[in-house]
């Protein structure tokens, strides 16, 4: 299922597709702020399936960015391996190549993609963002020294990693280019720097997109989404833009009754 087709003709019957980043909200509402069950692929898939069933968006985001954040925070052996060299990009390459971590990732991705009814989109950091978040393992406190050449090298690591998902029913890949928590400034690079990832996406017919602080856009065909901010979910009478698909991150503090009312307002 190609995400471009989902956006053009949502299976929900809506005129405008709705894509939600609802992980924090769902953790608060469904899990009652208990930890996300990353180590249990079926429990994670069931949790997300329950959230998808309640919210009914047109795509299901698989937050592998958040899984890797969890993994690097909890695995001492992975931390040690990532810190073994100070070379820029070594930590990211080591993390993505780690066999044990990759095994868990593939179990999560296989279970998730086989159980969700909606088109599955891999949500991962952009190579520059991922490089910045792993930079500290190289003994660097600031990402300001990173440049487009570093991002291009990182994109090759990410592209190689993405090939692991080639046999799964993946509809798209969304690169999160927002400045990560704890990073003072993310050096800006254009999507063209990520040519290896573009090539992989085209080869597997995945729709590739990029997410910034206030925009979400997919390529081939080029499609810009209308980003709905936190304020949209604070009132049940929020107006909707007239064009494009809708993308929003649901605040963890949103009121469930208001969320359901607003979701019903998407046509």
Buried (B, 14 or more C-beta within 10 A) or exposed (E): BBBBEBBEEBBBEBEBBBBBBBBBBBBBBBBEEEEBBBBBBEEBBBBBBBBBEBBBBBBBBBBBBBBBBBBBEEBEEBBEBBBEBEEBBBBBBBBBEBEEBBEBBBBBBBBBBEBBEBBBBBBBBBBBBBBBBBBBBBEBEEBBEBEBEBBBBBBBBBBBBBEEBEEBEBBBBBBBBBBBEEBEEBBEBEBEBBEBBBEBBEEBBBBBBBBBEEEBBBBBEEBBBBBBEEEBBBEBEBEEEEEBBBBBBBBBEBBEEBBEEBBEEBE
